[in-house]
Amino acid sequence: MRRFCFKTRSCCSLSSWIVQVCINFTLCAFMYIFMQVRLAQQQNSFAAHLAKRNTIDHQTYTSWQCDMNRRMLKELQKQMTEKNKLLNYRGKVIMNLRKTVDYLNSTKIRYDKTLFNLSRELSSTTPIGNISEKTSNDQNHDIPLDDLRTSASRASRPCCMALNRMTDILRGYMETTQELRETVADLRRNRAEDRATTTTVKPELRNRKAFNHTWRPEKYSVYQLYTGNSFYESIPLNRLEPKQKVNTKTFRRNFDFQYAARSAQKDIIAKYRYDPKFLRIKDSIFRYDELYGAKYTFTFVYNSTFQITSNVVKPYSEYKTEKLSVTDANVKKELINLIVSVSQRSDRLILFLRNIHEIRKRRTENIFVTIVIHDTGESSNGIKKAIKEFSKSHNFTAYDILKKNVPFNRGHALHDGIMRWNGYAKVLMFLCDIDIRIKPDFFDRCRKYTEAGRSVYMPIVFSLYNPNIVFNGNLSMVNTEKTFEINEQTGTWRPYGYGMTCFYKTDYMRTGGFNLRIHGWGREDYNLYVRMLKKGLNVVRAPDPSLLHIWHSKTCSPSLNKIQYNNCLGSKARYEGSQRQLGILLFKSEKQKTF
């Protein structure tokens, strides 16, 4: 029984142990499976995180690599651009050097030829040609001859001017040659260093310009005028009389002029078979070119029917006629459009219109007036009303009015007047001021010396002094004929005035017109003058006795910039009176203060 019970206990304990073992094994199996699943999940999440991180790192690396490539590409493009600029610049410099060398060589040939002719004429003790020989055609000319005995053996005025001018040109060529040598040395140094940036080139080499003797100062480009048996000459800062008779013995100029006129007269008679009794000089302009000699443009009138224009040159040798042209004096004249700007000066404008109306009636001139009114006040309406009343009372219809409510600016106003002529490409225009008194002969010179694409006429006006100073307060003499006489007591020439200009609209548009950025007094007309010269136009600047600038009071606003304000004050002082008249007034005022 006990053995049976012991066996039973043993069996029970074994079975429970087996069960326990099974349970433990099952738990271990579950734990193992759970751990495996958990480990697999962690591995999957880590792999996903690693893949995500690798993706982000790849994107970052790719973006950084693209940015680096982009920077490298920009740097290469910049270097290529700089190299291209440097190559283009060096090519331009070399091309400019070649052009300059060719220009200097050609100028040297002309210089040697001119010097040879000049030396031959200076060594001659008698003038060219036989003065004592007179043909039947020469005996009836209207040109007065000066006494040539005292002037035949001395050097002429253009020869002396030529020597001075050639000395200046030779000095300029020497300086230019030295600059060219420095330029070539710098270029060779830059090539040796082989740097690819533009910083290796000196900044002053970028604006290197060749010496050009054709860009002459004002005193070398002003013409002289002959009309009415008198010479008119205007040289800056000169002490000459504004009007000189032909019989004056101060200048060798008279001798040269008379020989040139005789040469032109002979050629006209030989070509057109005109009777010299009816051939006379109307006017002429001439100047002395210091490299090519004297140049003359004569206008002859034959029997009041034909006008003959003759261009005569004297290149330090014999006189030569380059061009002859004949026009009918009775043909209809070309239209001239006068453009004037006005603001708050209706009384002066009416006097100007009356002057134009008298010229139209007396000579049947083909003139049209464009009046540009720039004014922001109510006075513009008064100006327009005064013009219409004058038009109605004098039957004056050849005008047009352009009104704008803007502050007055002369350059803007004249530009608007020029652009008013839309559809008229080739129209002759004359920019004028309302303070100008015009004589009829001016319009013939305006048409004659203005040629589309070649030349413009920019006359030098005669500025009248203050009549109260000229006539010492005698008001009865004001506005009489003596007021408008041309002599050193009544006024002086305006060599620095560029406001009066005859040109064609095509030339105005080609030069770019007025600089509309200039405001205030002055400078816009001189800027236009420089632009015309740079475009290769021949600017004929000659004193014209048919243009008189009537004195008027002038106010220089302190709001102007320093240059404009000083120029305004200088103009006001220069044309108030002569040096003698102002000096007398000063001494009188000092004497009154003393007593």
C-alpha positions as CSV (number, residue, x, y, z in Angstrom):
1,M,0.0,0.0,0.0
2,R,2.8,2.4,0.9
3,R,4.7,1.2,-2.1
4,F,1.6,1.9,-4.2
5,C,1.2,5.3,-2.7
6,F,4.9,6.1,-3.2
7,K,4.6,5.1,-6.8
8,T,1.5,7.2,-7.2
9,R,3.3,10.2,-5.6
10,S,6.2,9.6,-7.9
11,C,4.0,9.6,-10.9
12,C,2.2,12.7,-9.8
13,S,5.4,14.6,-9.2
14,L,6.7,13.5,-12.6
15,S,3.6,14.5,-14.4
16,S,3.6,17.9,-12.7
17,W,7.2,18.3,-13.6
18,I,6.5,17.5,-17.1
19,V,3.6,19.9,-17.2
20,Q,5.8,22.5,-15.7
21,V,8.5,21.8,-18.2
22,C,6.0,22.0,-21.0
23,I,4.7,25.3,-19.7
24,N,8.2,26.7,-19.3
25,F,9.1,25.6,-22.8
26,T,5.9,27.1,-24.1
27,L,6.6,30.3,-22.4
28,C,10.2,30.3,-23.6
29,A,9.0,29.6,-27.1
30,F,6.5,32.5,-26.9
31,M,9.2,34.7,-25.5
32,Y,11.6,33.7,-28.2
33,I,9.0,34.3,-30.9
34,F,8.1,37.7,-29.3
35,M,11.7,38.7,-29.1
36,Q,12.3,37.7,-32.8
37,V,9.2,39.6,-33.9
38,R,10.3,42.6,-31.8
39,L,13.8,42.4,-33.2
40,A,12.5,42.2,-36.7
41,Q,10.4,45.3,-36.1
42,Q,13.3,47.2,-34.7
43,Q,15.4,46.1,-37.6
44,N,12.8,47.2,-40.1
45,S,12.3,50.6,-38.4
46,F,16.1,51.1,-38.3
47,A,16.4,50.2,-41.9
48,A,13.6,52.6,-42.8
49,H,15.2,55.4,-40.7
50,L,18.5,54.7,-42.3
51,A,17.0,54.7,-45.8
52,K,15.3,58.0,-45.0
53,R,18.5,59.5,-43.6
54,N,20.4,58.3,-46.6
55,T,17.8,59.9,-48.9
56,I,18.1,63.2,-47.1
57,D,21.9,63.1,-47.1
58,H,21.8,62.3,-50.8
59,Q,19.5,65.2,-51.5
60,T,21.7,67.5,-49.5
61,Y,24.8,66.3,-51.2
62,T,23.2,66.7,-54.6
63,S,22.0,70.2,-53.9
64,W,25.5,71.2,-52.6
65,Q,27.1,69.7,-55.7
66,C,24.7,71.6,-58.0
67,D,25.4,74.8,-56.1
68,M,29.1,74.2,-56.5
69,N,28.7,73.5,-60.2
70,R,26.6,76.6,-60.6
71,R,29.2,78.7,-58.9
72,M,32.0,77.3,-61.0
73,L,30.0,77.9,-64.1
74,K,29.4,81.5,-63.2
75,E,33.0,82.0,-62.4
76,L,34.0,80.5,-65.7
77,Q,31.5,82.7,-67.6
78,K,32.9,85.8,-65.7
79,Q,36.4,84.9,-66.6
80,M,35.5,84.3,-70.3
81,T,33.6,87.7,-70.3
82,E,36.6,89.5,-68.9
83,K,39.0,87.8,-71.3
84,N,36.7,88.7,-74.2
85,K,36.5,92.3,-73.0
86,L,40.3,92.4,-72.7
87,L,40.8,91.0,-76.2
88,N,38.2,93.4,-77.7
89,Y,39.8,96.3,-75.9
90,R,43.3,95.4,-77.0
91,G,42.0,94.9,-80.6
92,K,40.4,98.4,-80.5
93,V,43.5,100.0,-79.1
94,I,45.6,98.4,-81.8
95,M,43.1,99.5,-84.4
96,N,43.1,103.0,-83.1
97,L,46.9,103.0,-83.0
98,R,47.0,102.0,-86.7
99,K,44.4,104.6,-87.6
100,T,46.4,107.3,-85.7
101,V,49.6,106.3,-87.4
102,D,47.9,106.5,-90.8
103,Y,46.3,109.8,-89.9
104,L,49.7,111.2,-88.8
105,N,51.4,110.0,-91.9
106,S,48.8,111.6,-94.2
107,T,48.8,114.8,-92.2
108,K,52.6,114.9,-92.4
109,I,52.3,114.8,-96.2
110,R,49.8,117.6,-96.2
111,Y,52.0,119.5,-93.7
112,D,55.1,119.2,-95.8
113,K,53.2,120.3,-98.9
114,T,51.7,123.3,-97.2
115,L,55.1,124.2,-95.7
116,F,56.7,124.1,-99.1
117,N,54.0,126.4,-100.6
118,L,54.3,128.7,-97.6
119,S,58.1,128.9,-97.8
120,R,57.9,129.6,-101.5
121,E,55.5,132.4,-101.0
122,L,57.4,133.9,-98.0
123,S,60.6,133.9,-100.1
124,S,58.9,135.7,-102.9
125,T,59.4,139.5,-102.9
126,T,56.5,140.2,-105.3
127,P,52.9,139.1,-105.1
128,I,51.7,136.3,-107.3
129,G,50.8,137.5,-110.7
130,N,51.6,140.8,-112.4
131,I,49.7,143.6,-110.8
132,S,50.4,146.1,-113.5
133,E,48.7,144.0,-116.2
134,K,45.1,144.9,-116.6
135,T,42.8,143.6,-119.2
136,S,39.8,145.3,-120.5
137,N,37.7,143.3,-118.2
138,D,39.6,144.5,-115.1
139,Q,39.2,148.1,-115.8
140,N,35.5,148.2,-115.1
141,H,35.2,146.2,-111.9
142,D,33.7,147.8,-108.7
143,I,36.3,146.4,-106.4
144,P,38.5,149.2,-104.9
145,L,42.2,148.4,-104.8
146,D,44.6,149.4,-102.0
147,D,48.0,150.8,-102.5
148,L,50.1,147.7,-102.9
149,R,53.6,149.1,-102.9
150,T,54.1,149.0,-99.1
151,S,52.5,145.6,-98.6
152,A,54.0,143.7,-101.5
153,S,57.3,142.9,-99.6
154,R,56.0,141.9,-96.2
155,A,54.4,138.6,-95.2
156,S,50.7,138.4,-95.4
157,R,48.5,137.9,-92.4
158,P,47.4,134.3,-93.2
159,C,51.0,133.3,-93.6
160,C,51.9,134.5,-90.1
161,M,48.8,132.8,-88.7
162,A,49.8,129.6,-90.5
163,L,53.2,129.6,-88.9
164,N,51.8,130.0,-85.5
165,R,49.1,127.4,-86.1
166,M,51.6,124.9,-87.6
167,T,53.8,125.3,-84.5
168,D,50.8,124.4,-82.3
169,I,50.0,121.4,-84.5
170,L,53.6,120.2,-84.5
171,R,53.7,120.4,-80.7
172,G,50.5,118.5,-80.5
173,Y,51.8,115.7,-82.8
174,M,55.0,115.4,-80.6
175,E,52.9,115.0,-77.5
176,T,50.6,112.5,-79.3
177,T,53.6,110.5,-80.4
178,Q,54.9,110.2,-76.9
179,E,51.5,109.1,-75.6
180,L,51.3,106.5,-78.4
181,R,54.7,105.1,-77.3
182,E,53.5,104.9,-73.7
183,T,50.3,103.1,-74.9
184,V,52.3,100.5,-76.9
185,A,54.7,99.9,-74.0
186,D,51.7,99.3,-71.6
187,L,50.2,96.9,-74.1
188,R,53.4,94.9,-74.4
189,R,53.8,94.8,-70.7
190,N,50.2,93.5,-70.3
191,R,50.8,90.8,-72.9
192,A,54.0,89.7,-71.1
193,E,52.2,89.4,-67.8
194,D,49.3,87.6,-69.5
195,R,46.7,88.6,-67.1
196,A,43.1,87.9,-68.0
197,T,41.5,90.8,-66.1
198,T,40.9,94.3,-67.3
199,T,42.5,95.7,-64.1
200,T,45.9,95.1,-65.7
201,V,45.1,97.9,-68.2
202,K,45.6,101.4,-67.0
203,P,42.3,103.3,-66.8
204,E,43.7,106.3,-68.8
205,L,44.3,104.0,-71.8
206,R,40.6,103.3,-72.1
207,N,39.8,106.8,-73.2
208,R,42.8,107.2,-75.4
209,K,42.1,109.6,-78.3
210,A,44.2,110.6,-81.2
211,F,45.3,114.2,-81.7
212,N,43.0,115.9,-84.1
213,H,43.9,119.3,-85.4
214,T,40.6,119.8,-87.1
215,W,38.9,120.4,-83.7
216,R,39.9,124.1,-83.7
217,P,39.2,126.8,-81.2
218,E,36.7,129.5,-81.9
219,K,39.3,132.0,-83.2
220,Y,40.3,129.6,-86.0
221,S,36.8,128.9,-87.3
222,V,35.1,132.3,-87.4
223,Y,34.5,133.7,-90.9
224,Q,34.7,137.4,-91.9
225,L,32.0,139.1,-93.9
226,Y,32.2,141.6,-96.7
227,T,29.1,143.6,-97.7
228,G,28.3,147.2,-98.4
229,N,32.0,148.1,-99.1
230,S,32.8,147.2,-95.5
231,F,34.4,144.3,-93.7
232,Y,32.9,142.8,-90.5
233,E,35.2,140.8,-88.3
234,S,34.6,139.3,-84.9
235,I,37.5,137.7,-83.0
236,P,37.1,136.9,-79.2
237,L,38.8,139.5,-77.0
238,N,39.9,141.6,-79.9
239,R,40.3,145.4,-79.9
240,L,39.3,145.9,-83.5
241,E,36.5,148.1,-84.8
242,P,33.3,146.1,-85.5
243,K,33.0,147.7,-88.9
244,Q,36.0,148.5,-91.2
245,K,36.0,150.2,-94.5
246,V,37.8,148.7,-97.5
247,N,40.3,151.5,-97.9
248,T,41.7,150.9,-94.4
249,K,45.5,150.1,-94.6
250,T,45.7,148.3,-91.3
251,F,45.4,144.8,-92.8
252,R,47.0,142.8,-95.6
253,R,43.6,141.2,-95.8
254,N,42.3,143.8,-98.2
255,F,45.0,143.0,-100.8
256,D,44.3,139.2,-100.6
257,F,40.5,139.8,-100.8
258,Q,40.7,142.0,-103.8
259,Y,42.9,139.6,-105.7
260,A,40.6,136.7,-104.8
261,A,37.6,138.7,-106.0
262,R,39.3,139.6,-109.3
263,S,40.2,135.9,-109.8
264,A,36.5,134.9,-109.3
265,Q,35.4,137.7,-111.6
266,K,37.7,136.5,-114.4
267,D,36.4,132.9,-114.1
268,I,32.8,134.0,-114.2
269,I,33.3,136.2,-117.3
270,A,35.2,133.5,-119.0
271,K,32.6,130.8,-118.4
272,Y,29.3,132.7,-118.8
273,R,30.4,135.5,-121.1
274,Y,28.9,138.2,-118.9
275,D,29.5,141.9,-119.4
276,P,31.7,143.1,-116.5
277,K,29.9,146.4,-116.4
278,F,26.9,144.7,-114.9
279,L,28.7,142.3,-112.6
280,R,29.2,143.4,-109.0
281,I,29.8,141.8,-105.6
282,K,26.9,141.5,-103.3
283,D,28.6,140.0,-100.3
284,S,31.3,137.5,-99.3
285,I,32.4,135.4,-96.4
286,F,36.0,134.2,-96.0
287,R,38.4,132.8,-93.5
288,Y,42.1,131.8,-93.2
289,D,42.6,128.1,-92.7
290,E,46.1,127.7,-91.3
291,L,46.8,124.4,-93.1
292,Y,45.0,124.9,-96.4
293,G,45.2,128.7,-96.9
294,A,42.5,131.2,-97.5
295,K,38.9,130.2,-98.5
296,Y,36.4,132.7,-100.0
297,T,32.8,132.4,-101.0
298,F,31.7,135.3,-103.2
299,T,28.1,136.2,-104.3
300,F,28.0,138.3,-107.5
301,V,24.8,139.9,-108.9
302,Y,24.6,140.3,-112.7
303,N,22.2,143.0,-113.9
304,S,19.9,142.3,-110.8
305,T,18.7,139.2,-112.6
306,F,21.1,136.4,-111.7
307,Q,23.1,135.5,-108.6
308,I,26.5,133.8,-109.1
309,T,28.1,132.0,-106.2
310,S,31.9,131.4,-106.5
311,N,34.1,129.4,-104.1
312,V,37.8,130.5,-104.4
313,V,40.7,129.0,-102.4
314,K,44.3,130.0,-102.2
315,P,46.3,127.1,-100.7
316,Y,49.5,129.3,-100.3
317,S,49.8,129.2,-104.1
318,E,47.7,130.5,-107.0
319,Y,44.0,131.3,-106.6
320,K,41.7,128.5,-107.7
321,T,38.0,128.5,-108.3
322,E,36.4,125.3,-107.0
323,K,32.8,125.8,-107.7
324,L,30.5,128.2,-109.7
325,S,26.7,128.2,-109.6
326,V,24.1,130.5,-111.0
327,T,20.6,131.0,-109.7
328,D,17.7,133.1,-110.9
329,A,17.2,136.1,-108.6
330,N,13.5,136.3,-109.5
331,V,12.6,132.6,-108.6
332,K,10.4,132.0,-105.6
333,K,12.4,131.9,-102.5
334,E,12.6,128.9,-100.1
335,L,10.4,129.0,-97.0
336,I,12.1,129.9,-93.8
337,N,10.3,129.0,-90.6
338,L,11.2,131.4,-87.7
339,I,10.9,129.8,-84.3
340,V,10.7,132.1,-81.3
341,S,10.0,131.3,-77.6
342,V,8.3,133.9,-75.4
343,S,7.2,134.3,-71.8
344,Q,5.7,137.4,-70.2
345,R,7.0,139.8,-72.8
346,S,4.1,140.6,-75.1
347,D,5.2,144.1,-75.9
348,R,8.6,143.0,-77.2
349,L,7.0,140.2,-79.2
350,I,4.7,142.7,-81.0
351,L,7.7,144.8,-82.0
352,F,9.3,141.6,-83.4
353,L,6.2,140.7,-85.4
354,R,6.0,144.2,-86.8
355,N,9.6,143.9,-88.0
356,I,8.8,140.6,-89.7
357,H,5.6,142.0,-91.2
358,E,7.5,145.0,-92.7
359,I,10.0,142.7,-94.3
360,R,7.3,140.5,-95.8
361,K,5.6,143.6,-97.4
362,R,8.8,145.2,-98.6
363,R,10.5,142.2,-100.2
364,T,7.8,139.6,-100.4
365,E,9.8,137.2,-98.3
366,N,8.6,133.7,-97.8
367,I,8.6,133.6,-94.0
368,F,6.5,131.8,-91.5
369,V,6.7,132.4,-87.7
370,T,6.1,129.7,-85.1
371,I,5.5,131.2,-81.6
372,V,6.0,128.9,-78.6
373,I,4.5,130.1,-75.3
374,H,5.8,128.4,-72.2
375,D,4.2,130.0,-69.2
376,T,2.3,128.8,-66.1
377,G,0.6,132.1,-65.3
378,E,-2.2,134.1,-66.7
379,S,0.1,136.2,-68.9
380,S,0.1,133.5,-71.6
381,N,-3.5,134.3,-72.3
382,G,-2.6,138.0,-72.7
383,I,0.3,137.1,-75.1
384,K,-2.1,135.1,-77.2
385,K,-4.7,137.9,-77.2
386,A,-2.1,140.5,-78.2
387,I,-0.9,138.3,-81.2
388,K,-4.4,137.9,-82.5
389,E,-5.1,141.6,-82.2
390,F,-1.9,142.4,-84.2
391,S,-2.8,139.8,-86.8
392,K,-6.3,141.3,-87.2
393,S,-5.1,144.9,-87.5
394,H,-2.1,144.2,-89.8
395,N,-3.6,141.3,-91.8
396,F,-0.7,139.1,-90.6
397,T,-1.6,135.4,-91.0
398,A,1.8,133.7,-91.5
399,Y,2.1,132.5,-87.9
400,D,1.3,129.6,-85.6
401,I,0.9,129.5,-81.8
402,L,2.0,126.6,-79.6
403,K,1.0,127.1,-76.0
404,K,2.0,124.9,-73.0
405,N,1.4,125.5,-69.3
406,V,4.9,124.6,-68.2
407,P,7.7,126.7,-66.7
408,F,9.7,128.5,-69.3
409,N,12.8,126.8,-70.7
410,R,14.3,128.0,-73.9
411,G,15.7,124.7,-75.1
412,H,12.4,122.9,-74.5
413,A,10.4,125.6,-76.1
414,L,12.5,125.7,-79.3
415,H,12.5,121.9,-79.5
416,D,8.7,121.9,-79.3
417,G,8.5,124.5,-82.1
418,I,10.8,122.4,-84.3
419,M,8.8,119.2,-83.7
420,R,5.6,121.1,-84.5
421,W,6.6,120.7,-88.2
422,N,5.7,117.0,-88.4
423,G,5.7,115.6,-91.9
424,Y,8.2,118.2,-93.1
425,A,11.5,116.5,-93.2
426,K,13.5,119.0,-95.2
427,V,12.3,122.4,-93.9
428,L,14.7,125.4,-93.3
429,M,14.4,126.8,-89.8
430,F,15.8,129.8,-88.0
431,L,16.0,129.8,-84.3
432,C,15.6,133.4,-83.2
433,D,14.9,135.6,-80.1
434,I,12.3,138.3,-79.9
435,D,15.0,140.8,-78.9
436,I,16.5,140.6,-82.5
437,R,16.0,143.3,-85.1
438,I,16.3,141.7,-88.5
439,K,17.2,143.3,-91.8
440,P,16.1,141.8,-95.1
441,D,19.5,140.8,-96.4
442,F,19.9,138.2,-93.6
443,F,17.4,135.8,-95.1
444,D,19.4,135.6,-98.3
445,R,22.5,134.6,-96.3
446,C,20.5,132.1,-94.3
447,R,19.4,130.3,-97.5
448,K,22.8,130.6,-99.1
449,Y,25.1,129.3,-96.3
450,T,22.7,126.5,-95.1
451,E,22.9,123.2,-96.9
452,A,21.2,120.0,-95.8
453,G,23.7,117.5,-94.5
454,R,26.7,119.8,-95.0
455,S,26.5,123.2,-93.4
456,V,24.5,125.3,-91.0
457,Y,24.6,129.1,-90.6
458,M,25.1,130.3,-87.1
459,P,25.6,134.1,-87.4
460,I,27.3,136.3,-84.8
461,V,24.8,139.1,-83.9
462,F,25.7,142.7,-83.1
463,S,24.7,143.5,-79.5
464,L,23.6,147.0,-78.9
465,Y,24.6,148.7,-75.6
466,N,22.3,150.3,-73.1
467,P,21.0,153.4,-75.0
468,N,20.8,155.4,-71.8
469,I,24.6,154.9,-71.4
470,V,25.4,155.4,-75.1
471,F,23.5,158.7,-75.4
472,N,24.2,159.8,-71.8
473,G,20.5,159.9,-70.8
474,N,19.3,161.7,-74.0
475,L,16.0,159.9,-74.5
476,S,15.3,161.7,-77.8
477,M,18.1,159.7,-79.4
478,V,16.7,156.4,-78.4
479,N,15.1,154.2,-81.1
480,T,16.4,156.5,-83.9
481,E,18.7,155.4,-86.8
482,K,21.8,156.3,-84.8
483,T,20.7,153.7,-82.2
484,F,21.1,150.9,-84.8
485,E,24.4,152.0,-86.3
486,I,27.3,149.6,-86.1
487,N,30.3,151.1,-84.5
488,E,32.4,150.7,-81.3
489,Q,30.3,153.2,-79.4
490,T,26.8,151.7,-80.0
491,G,27.6,148.0,-79.4
492,T,29.9,145.0,-80.0
493,W,29.7,141.6,-81.5
494,R,28.6,138.5,-79.5
495,P,31.3,135.9,-80.4
496,Y,30.1,133.7,-77.5
497,G,26.4,133.8,-78.6
498,Y,25.2,130.7,-80.3
499,G,21.4,131.2,-80.1
500,M,20.7,132.3,-83.7
501,T,20.9,129.3,-86.0
502,C,19.8,128.4,-89.5
503,F,19.5,124.7,-90.2
504,Y,17.4,122.0,-91.8
505,K,15.3,119.8,-89.6
506,T,17.1,116.7,-90.8
507,D,20.4,118.0,-89.5
508,Y,18.8,118.9,-86.2
509,M,17.4,115.3,-85.8
510,R,20.7,113.8,-86.8
511,T,22.6,115.7,-84.1
512,G,20.2,114.7,-81.4
513,G,18.8,118.3,-80.9
514,F,18.9,120.3,-77.7
515,N,20.0,118.7,-74.5
516,L,16.7,118.8,-72.7
517,R,18.3,118.1,-69.3
518,I,19.7,121.6,-69.2
519,H,17.6,124.0,-67.1
520,G,18.0,127.6,-66.4
521,W,19.9,130.3,-68.3
522,G,22.2,129.5,-71.3
523,R,24.4,126.5,-72.3
524,E,21.7,124.8,-74.4
525,D,22.7,126.7,-77.6
526,Y,26.5,126.0,-77.2
527,N,25.7,122.3,-76.6
528,L,23.9,122.2,-79.9
529,Y,26.8,124.0,-81.6
530,V,29.3,121.3,-80.3
531,R,27.0,118.5,-81.4
532,M,26.8,119.9,-84.9
533,L,30.6,120.1,-85.1
534,K,31.0,116.5,-83.9
535,K,28.6,115.3,-86.6
536,G,30.8,116.8,-89.2
537,L,28.7,119.8,-90.2
538,N,30.4,122.9,-91.4
539,V,29.2,125.6,-89.0
540,V,29.4,129.0,-90.7
541,R,30.0,131.5,-88.0
542,A,30.3,135.0,-89.4
543,P,29.4,138.5,-88.0
544,D,26.1,139.5,-89.6
545,P,25.2,143.2,-89.6
546,S,21.6,142.4,-90.5
547,L,21.0,141.0,-87.0
548,L,21.0,143.5,-84.1
549,H,20.3,142.4,-80.5
550,I,18.3,145.2,-78.8
551,W,19.4,145.9,-75.3
552,H,17.1,144.9,-72.5
553,S,17.4,144.5,-68.7
554,K,18.5,141.1,-67.5
555,T,18.0,139.4,-64.2
556,C,20.3,136.6,-63.1
557,S,18.5,134.3,-60.7
558,P,20.6,133.1,-57.7
559,S,19.0,129.7,-58.1
560,L,21.1,129.0,-61.1
561,N,24.2,126.8,-60.7
562,K,27.5,128.5,-60.3
563,I,28.6,128.3,-63.9
564,Q,25.3,129.5,-65.3
565,Y,25.1,132.3,-62.8
566,N,28.6,133.6,-63.5
567,N,28.0,133.4,-67.3
568,C,24.8,135.4,-66.8
569,L,26.5,138.1,-64.8
570,G,29.4,138.2,-67.4
571,S,27.0,138.6,-70.2
572,K,25.1,141.3,-68.4
573,A,28.3,143.3,-67.7
574,R,29.9,142.8,-71.1
575,Y,27.0,144.2,-73.1
576,E,25.9,147.0,-70.9
577,G,28.3,149.5,-72.4
578,S,31.8,149.9,-73.8
579,Q,34.9,150.0,-71.6
580,R,35.2,153.7,-72.1
581,Q,31.6,154.5,-71.3
582,L,31.5,152.4,-68.2
583,G,34.8,153.9,-67.1
584,I,33.4,157.5,-67.5
585,L,30.3,156.5,-65.4
586,L,32.6,155.1,-62.7
587,F,34.7,158.2,-62.6
588,K,31.6,160.4,-62.5
589,S,30.2,158.5,-59.6
590,E,33.5,158.7,-57.7
591,K,33.7,162.5,-58.4
592,Q,30.1,163.0,-57.0
593,K,31.0,161.0,-53.9
594,T,34.1,163.2,-53.4
595,F,32.1,166.4,-53.5
